[in-house]
Amino acid sequence: MAKPRRTFLFVLFISQCSSVLLGAGPELVARAPNGCGLLGRLEGKRVLIVSGTPEEMGTAHGQLLKDEVKLTMQRVIYLVGAASTVESGKWFFDDMAEIERRTSPHLPQRFLAECDAMAAAAGVSQRDGRYGNLFPEKFHCSGVAVRGKASVDGRVVHARVLDYMRDIGLQETAVVGVFLPKDHHAWMTLGYAGFIGTVTAMNEKGLAVGEMGGRGEGKWDGMPMSFLLREIMERAATVDEALEILETTPRTCEYYYVLSDRSKNLAGVKATPEKLLVLRPGEQHPELPPVPEDVVYFSAGDRAKALSERLHEAYGKIDVARMIEVIKRPVAMSSNLHDAIFLPESLDMWVADAGRDTVACDEPYVHVNLAELKEFYSANRAAP
């Protein structure tokens, strides 16, 4: 059985979004019994908003998405775990126990407290809750950033394509998550029920980030990637502040990141446990096809070639609608699980999830705005 593969594609570009329609606000579905969360629905997509202490946010998460959390853990831990055991000949839970042992010393305790509270409220074991959130450390993948002359009007847009095991049905638990942690930055993510870290996110300061997996599996003596990105979302306001956190935090495995902020600063990062390689817009790399001015990207093989060609063709004309076309197959793969496009300056995000038999890039996009979702929460948190 082939090892599960995932490929991440990130795109940053400067654009205007006049050709992309903005939707209405979400409808209220449920309030968390503990008073620290709401569940909404927007054009068919779940919107989870939680606030407060780690324990309060985790409890609200588990209360509002109990069935979906169980389904996520079942598919990630038991379905994929069984396949991993057959392929590698090594018991999946032994691997996960080692990951937990080696990463725990580097994890902020607030993340473990939230994860454990979420698991308890959803009725899953503490072990499954933690393993489901550490799972991205086990399997590893492409990214691009453009700005300035590459776009229509100079504004930053940051788009991301996640190619990852669409066939196991994670899209059934997809959720736009908004986290309002006490004493930290508010942020939103396109993720899955029960997953409190992130690989696709933007915070209230206008900092956006996405991730691509690389090599280095087994190098687990650091902060797990998905929690490292959450740490960046909650503590950093700019690309430079994010780079400082990446530089000073013990890291695991090999990952690639694309970062953008509302001041139009962009960076592509190759991060290993030993060092960081930072690429600035237009900087060429010998392993990549030609990189246009005001562009940063990471990708591989035919996908990188197709992406480079499309960026050159669309150069100077890229807006949200054009980028949606740029990231379609073959830039996205047949495993395309979700896509997100950010406008850091206005806190807008467009999201698309895979269907039962369709890739995300062929599905309609739904628009959300972080500031508007915070207002929705304030207006609806208390019962009338």
LOZABA-18776 format. One record per residue: residue in one letter; x, y, z of N, C-alpha, C in turn. Coordinates in steps of 0.2 Angstrom, whole numbers, plus 2048, in hexadecimal, padded with zeros to 3 digits. Layout:
REM residues N
AXYZXYZXYZ/...
//
This chain:
REM residues 384
M8047FA800800800800804806800/A80380B7FB8078117FB806815801/K80B81880380B81D809807823807/P80282580B7FE82B80A803831808/R80183580380583A801800841802/R80384680380084C803804852800/T8018567FD80585C7FA8018627FB/F8058677FD80286D7FF8048737FA/L8008777F880187C7F37FF8837F6/F8038877F680288E7F98038937F3/V7FE8987F37FF89D7EE7FE8A47F1/L8028A87F18018AF7F38018B47ED/F7FC8B87ED7FD8BD7E77F98C37E9/I7FB8C87E57F88CF7E67F28CF7E2/S7EC8D17E47E68D17E07E08D57E2/Q7DB8D67DE7D58D97E07D08D37E0/C7CA8D37E37C68CE7E47BF8D07E1/S7BE8D57DD7B88D77DB7B48D27D7/S7B78CD7D47B48C87D07B28C27D4/V7B38C27DB7B18BD7DF7AC8BF7E4/L7A68BC7E47A08BE7E77A18BD7EF/L79F8C17F379F8C17FA7998BE7FD/G7998B98017938B68037908BA809/A78A8B780C7878BA81278A8B7818/G7898B981E78C8B78247898B0826/P78C8AC82A78A8A682C7838A6830/E7808A083077A89F83477C89C83B/L77989D84077B89A846777893847/V77C88E848779887849779885850/A77E88785477E88485B78288985F/R78188986678588C86B78888786F/A78F88787179288387578F88387C/P78D87E87F78A87E88678F88288B/N79588288A79A88588F79A88D88E/G79788F88979689688779C899884/C7A18958817A789787E7A8895877/G7A28948737A389286C79C893869/L79C89386279789385E79888F858/L79388B85579388884F78F88B84A/G79288D84478E89083F78E88D838/R78A88F83478A88C82D78A891828/L78E89182378F89681E78F892817/E78A89381378A89080C78C88980D/G78988581278B87E81279187C816/K79588181879B87F81C79A881823/R79D87C82779D87E82F7A2883830/V7A08878357A488D8387A488C83F/L7AA88A8427AB8898497AE88F84C/I7AC8928517AF8988557AF89685C/V7B589685F7B68958667BB89A869/S7BA89C8707BD8A18737BF89F87A/G7C48A387D7C58A28847CC89F886/T7CC89B88C7D289888E7D3891889/P7D888E8897D98888867D4883887/E7D288288E7CD87D8907C687F88D/E7C588588D7BE88788B7BE887884/M7C38888807C28878797C2880877/G7C687C87A7C68758787BF87287A/T7BC8738807B68718827B087387D/A7B087987B7AB87B8767AC87886F/H7B287786D7B38738677B186C867/G7B286986C7B086286D7A886286E/Q7A586687179E86687279A86886C/L79D86C86879986E86279A86985C/L7A086685C7A28618567A385A858/K79F85885D7A18518607A184C85B/D79C84B85779C8468527A184784D/E7A284D84B7A884E8457AF84D848/V7B084E84E7B684D8527B8845852/K7B38428547B383A8547B583884D/L7B183A8487B38388417BA83A83E/T7BC8408407C384283E7C883D841/M7C783C8487CC83784B7CC830848/Q7C682E8477C58278447C982683E/R7C882B8397CB82B8337D382C833/V7D58318377DC8328377E082D83B/I7DD82B8417E18278457E081F843/Y7DA81D8427D98168417D9814839/L7D78188357D781682E7DE81782B/V7E081D82C7E781E8297EC81B82D/G7EB81A8347F08178387F180F836/A7EB80C8347EC8058327F080582C/A7EE8098277F28098217FA80A822/S7FB80F82680281082880680A82B/T80280682F8058008338067FB82E/V8027FA8298037F58248087F781F/E8097FD81E80E7FF8198157FF81C/S81680182281C80282581E7FC829/G8197F882C81B7F283081C7F4837/K81B7FB83981C7FD83F815800842/W8147FE84880D7FF84B80C80784B/F80780984880581184880581484F/F80281185480281485A80981485E/D80D81085C81481185F81781785C/D81681885581981E852816824855/M81082485680C82A85980E82B860/A80F82686481282786B81982A86B/E81D82886682482B866823833864/I81F83485F81E83B85D81C83F863/E81783D86781484086D81A841872/R81E83C87382383C878828842877/R82A84287082F84686E82D84D86D/T82784E86B82585586A822859870/S81F85587581C85887B82085D87E/P82785C87F82A86188382B86887F/H82986887982986E875823871874/L81D86E87681787087581487587B/P81287B87980E87F87E80987B882/Q80987C88880487888C7FD87A88A/R7FC8808887F58828867F287E881/F7F687C87C7F48788777F2871879/L7F686E87D7F48678807ED868884/A7ED86D8887E786E88C7E086F888/E7E18728827DB87387E7DA86D87A/C7DF8698787DE8638747DA85E879/D7DD85D87F7DA8588847D385A886/A7D18618867CA8638887C6861882/M7C886287C7C48618767C285A876/A7C88558777C684E8777C184C87C/A7C284E8827BD84C8877B684E886/A7B58558837AF8578817AC85387C/A7B08518777AD84D8717AC846873/G7AF8438787AE83C87A7B3838876/V7B983A8757BF8368727C4836878/S7C98318777CE83087C7D383687B/Q7D68378817DC83C8817E183A87C/R7E383487B7E88318777E583386F/D7DF83186E7DD8328677DD83A865/G7DB83E86A7DB8458697E2848867/R7E684686B7ED84886A7F0845864/Y7EF83F8637F283C85D7EF83F856/G7E98408567E68438517E884A84F/N7EB84D8547EE8548537F5854851/L7F984E85380084D85280184A84B/F7FB8478487FB8438427FF84783C/P7FF84D83B80285083680A84F836/E80D84E83C81484C83C816846839/K81184283781383B83581383B82D/F80F83F82A80F83F823811846820/H81584581A81784C81881784C810/C81C85A80881885B8018198617FE/S81486F7F88158747F381387B7F5/G8168807F38138877F481688C7F0/V8128927F08148977EB81189E7EE/A8158A37ED8138AA7EF8148AF7EA/V80F8B37E88108B87E380E8BF7E6/R8108C57E480E8CB7E68108D07E1/G80E8D77E38108DD7DF80E8DC7D7/K8148DC7D38128DC7CC80F8D67C9/A80F8D17CD80B8CB7CB8048CB7CC/S8018D07CF7FA8D07D07F78D67CD/V7F08D77CE7EC8DC7CB7EE8E37CE/D7ED8E37D57ED8EA7D87F28EA7DD/G7F68E67DF7FB8E67E47FA8E47EB/R7F38E17EC7F28DF7F27F48D87F3/V7F58D67F97F88CF7FB7F28CA7FB/V7F38C47F77EE8BF7F87F28B87F9/H7F08B47FE7F48AE7FF7EF8A87FF/A7F08A47FA7EC89E7F97F08987FA/R7EC8937FC7EF88D7FE7EB8877FB/V7EE8827F87EB87C7F67EE8767FA/L7E98727FD7EB86C8017EA8667FD/D7EF8627FC7EE85C7F87F08567FD/Y7EA8538007EC84E8057E6849806/M7E78438047E383E8067DB83F806/R7D98428007D28437FF7CE83D800/D7D08377FE7CC8317FE7CA82F805/I7CD83180B7CB82F8117C5833814/G7C38388117BD83B8127BE841818/L7C38438197C484981E7C084F81C/Q7BE8508167BA8558147B3855818/E7B184F81A7AB84F81D7AB852824/T7B18538277B185782D7B485E82D/A7B58608277B88678257B486D829/V7B887182B7B587782F7BA87D82E/V7B688382E7BA88982E7BA88B836/G7C088B8397C188C8407C3893842/V7C08968477C289C8497C489C850/F7CA89D8527CC89D8597CE8A385C/L7CB8A58627CB8AB8657CE8AA86C/P7D58A886C7D88A68737D98AC877/K7D88AB87E7D98B08837E18B2882/D7E28B98827E98BB8827ED8BA87C/H7EA8B88767EE8B68707EA8B986A/H7ED8B98647EA8BC85E7E48B785C/A7DF8BA85A7DA8B68577DC8B3850/W7D98AE84E7DC8AB8477D68A6845/M7D78A583E7D28A083B7D689B837/T7D38958367D68908327D188C82E/L7D38898297CF8848257D287D827/G7CE87A82B7D087482E7CB86E82F/Y7CB86A8347C78658357C586483C/A7BF86183E7BD8618457C285D849/G7C385F84F7C885C8537CF85E852/F7D186284D7D886484B7D986B84E/I7DD86C8537DD8728567E4876854/G7E88728507EE87684D7EB878846/T7F087A8427EE87D83B7F487B836/V7F287B8307F687B82A7F4881825/T7EF8848267EC8898227E988E826/A7EB8948277E989982C7EA8A082B/M7E68A582E7E88AC82E7E58AF834/N7E98B48377E78B783D7E48BE83C/E7E28C18427DF8C78427E48CD840/K7EA8CB8417EF8D083F7F18D1837/G7EE8CC8347EF8CC82D7F58C882B/L7F78C382F7FC8BE82D7F98B782B/A7FB8B58257F98AF8227FE8AA822/V7FD8A382280289E8227FF89881F/G80389481C80188D81A808889819/E80788281980C87E81A80C878815/M81287681381387080F81886B812/G81686581281B86081682185E811/G82685C81482C85A81082F854813/R83585381383884D81683A84D81D/G83E84982084084982783B84682C/E83784282A83383E82E83783A834/G83583B83A83983883F83D83D843/K83E84384084184984483C84D848/W83A84A84E83484C852836850858/D83C85285983E85685F83D85D85E/G83785F85E83586685D82E86785E/M82B86D85D82486F85D82186C857/P81C86885781886585181686B84D/M81786A84681686F84180F872842/S80986F843803872843802876849/F80587484E80587985480A87F854/L80F87E85081488384F81088984B/L80D88784680988C84280388F846/R80088B84B7FB88E84F7FF893854/E80589285680989685A80A89D857/I80C89C85080D8A284C8078A684B/M8018A384A7FB8A68497F98AA850/E7FA8A78557F88AA85C7FD8B085E/R8048AF85C8098B485F80C8B985A/A80C8B785480F8BC84F80A8C084B/A80C8C68498088CB84580B8CC83E/T8118CA83D8148CC8378188C6834/V81A8C682E81E8C082B8258C082F/D8288C683182E8C683482D8C383B/E8288C483F8278C18458268BA845/A8228B88408228B083E8288AD83D/L82C8B08398338AD8388378AD83E/E8378B284383A8B18498388AB84D/I8318AA84D82F8A485183189E84E/L83189D84783489884483B896845/E83F89C84584689B84784889984E/T84489B85384689A85A84289485D/T83D89185983A88B85C83D885859/P83E88085E84087985B83B877856/R83D87485183987284B83A86B84A/T83486884783486184583586083D/C83785A83B83785883483985E82F/E83785D829838863824832865821/Y83186C82282B86F81F82C87581B/Y82787781782887D813822881815/Y82388881681E88C81781E892813/V81889581281789B80E8138A0813/L8168A68148138AB8198128B1815/S80D8B581780B8BB8158088C081A/D8098C68198058CA81E8028D181B/R7FF8D481F7FB8DA81C7FF8E0819/S8068E081B80A8E581980E8E3813/K80C8DD80F80E8DB8098158D780A/N8178D581081D8D181081B8CA80F/L81F8C780B81E8C08098258BC80B/A8248B580C82A8B180D8288AA80B/G82D8A680882C89F80883289C80C/V83089781083589481583688D814/K83C88B81483D88481484088381B/A83D87F81F83F87E826840877828/T84687582A84886F82D84A870834/P84B86B83884D86C83F85386F840/E85786F83B85E87283C85E87A839/K85A87B83485B88283185588482D/L85588B82C85088E828853891821/L84F88F81C85189381684B897814/V84C89E8138478A38128488A580B/L8428A58078428A780083E8AD800/R8408B37FD83D8B97FC83A8B97F5/P8358BD7F48318BE7ED8368BF7E8/G8368BA7E383A8BB7DD8418B77DD/E8428B57E38498B17E48488AA7E1/Q84D8A97DD84E8A37D985189D7DD/H84E8977DC8518917E085388C7DA/P8588897DB85A8847D585687E7D5/E85287C7DA84D8777D98468787D7/L84587F7D583F8817D383F8847CC/P8398837C88398867C183988E7C3/P83A8927BD83B8997BE83689C7C2/V8388A17C78348A47CC8338AB7C9/P82D8AE7C882C8B57C582D8BA7CB/E82E8C07C982F8C57CE8298C67D2/D82A8C77D88258C87DD8218C17DF/V8258BB7DE8228B57DF8278B17E3/V8248AD7E88288A87EB8248A17EB/Y82789C7E98238967EA8278907EB/F82488A7EE8278847EF82387F7EB/S82587A7E78228757E48268707E1/A82486B7DE8288667DB8258637D5/G82A8607D082885C7CB8248607C6/D81F85D7C381A8607BE8168657C1/R8148647C78108697CA8138707CB/A81A8707CC81E8767CD81E8797C6/K81F8757C18208787BA81987B7B8/A8138777B980D87A7B780B8817BB/L80D8817C180C8877C581088D7C3/S81688B7C181B8917BF8188947B8/E81688F7B48138917AD80D8957AE/R8088937B28028977B480389E7B7/L80889E7BB80A8A47BE80D8A97B9/H8118A77B58138AB7B080E8AE7AB/E8098A97A98048AB7A57FF8B07A8/A7FE8AF7AE7F98B47B27FD8BA7B5/Y8038BA7B48078C07B78048C67B6/G8038CA7BB8008D17BB7F88D17BA/K7F58CB7BA7EE8CB7B97EB8C77BF/I7EF8C57C47EC8C07C97E78C47CE/D7E18C17CE7DD8C37D47DA8BD7D7/V7D58BD7DB7D38B77DF7D08B27DA/A7CC8B57D57C98B07D07CE8AD7CC/R7D38B17CA7D88AE7C57DC8A97C9/M7DE8AA7CF7E28A57D37DE89F7D4/I7D789F7D57D48997D57D58957CF/E7D58987C97D78947C37DE8927C3/V7E38967C67EA8947C67EB88D7C9/I7E888D7CF7E98877D47E58817D2/K7E18817CD7DE87B7CB7E38767C8/R7E086F7C77E486A7C57E886C7BE/P7EE86A7BD7F28657C17F68697C6/V7F586F7C87F98727CD7F686F7D4/A7EF86E7D57ED86A7DA7ED8637D7/M7ED85E7DC7ED8577DB7E78547DB/S7E684D7DA7E084A7DA7DE8497E1/S7E384A7E67E18497ED7DF8507F0/N7DE8557EC7DD85C7EF7D785C7F4/L7D985D7FA7D485D7FF7D1864801/H7D58698017D28708027D68757FF/D7D387B7FE7D68817FB7D48877FF/A7D988B8007D78928047DB897800/I7D889D8007DB8A37FD7DA8A9802/F7DF8AC8047DF8B18097E08B8806/L7DD8BD8097DF8C48087E18C780F/P7E78C78117E98C98177E78D0819/E7E78D48147E68DB8167DE8DD818/S7DA8D88167D38D98177D08D381B/L7D48CF81D7D28C98217CD8C481E/D7CD8C48177C88C08137CC8B9812/M7C78B48127CA8AD8107C48AA80B/W7C68A78067C28A38027C489C803/V7BF8978047C18908057BD88C801/A7C08867FF7BC8817FB7BF87A7FE/D7BA8757FF7BC86F8027BA86A7FC/A7BD8647FC7BC85F7F77B585C7F9/G7B285A7F37AB8567F47AD84F7F5/R7A784B7F57A88447F67AC8417F0/D7AB8437EA7AF8407E47B28467E0/T7B384C7E37B68517DF7BC8547E3/V7C08577DF7C685B7E37C48627E5/A7C78647EA7C586B7EC7C58707E7/C7CA8707E37CB8767DE7C58767D9/D7C18717D97BB8717D47B58727D8/E7B58747DE7AF8757E27AF87D7E3/P7A987F7E57A88877E57AB8897EC/Y7AE88F7EC7B18927F17AC8967F6/V7AD8967FC7A989A8017AD89F804/H7AA8A58057AE8AB8077AD8AC80F/V7B28AD8137B18AF81A7B68B481B/N7B48B88217B88BE8237B98BD82A/L7C08BE82C7C18BC8337BE8C2838/A7BE8C88367BB8CD83A7B48CC83A/E7B18CB8357A98C98357A78C3839/L7AB8BE8397AA8B883D7AB8BA845/K7B08BE8467B08C084D7AA8C4850/E7A78C984B7A18CC84D79B8C884D/F79B8C38497958BE8497968BA850/Y79B8B985279C8B585979A8BA85F/S79C8C085F79A8C58647938C6864/A78F8C685E7888C785E7848C1860/N7878BB85F7838B58607858B1866/R78A8B386978D8AE86E7888AD874/A7858B38767808B287C7798B0879/A7768AC87C76F8AB87A76B8B187B/P7668B28767628B887675D8B887C/
//
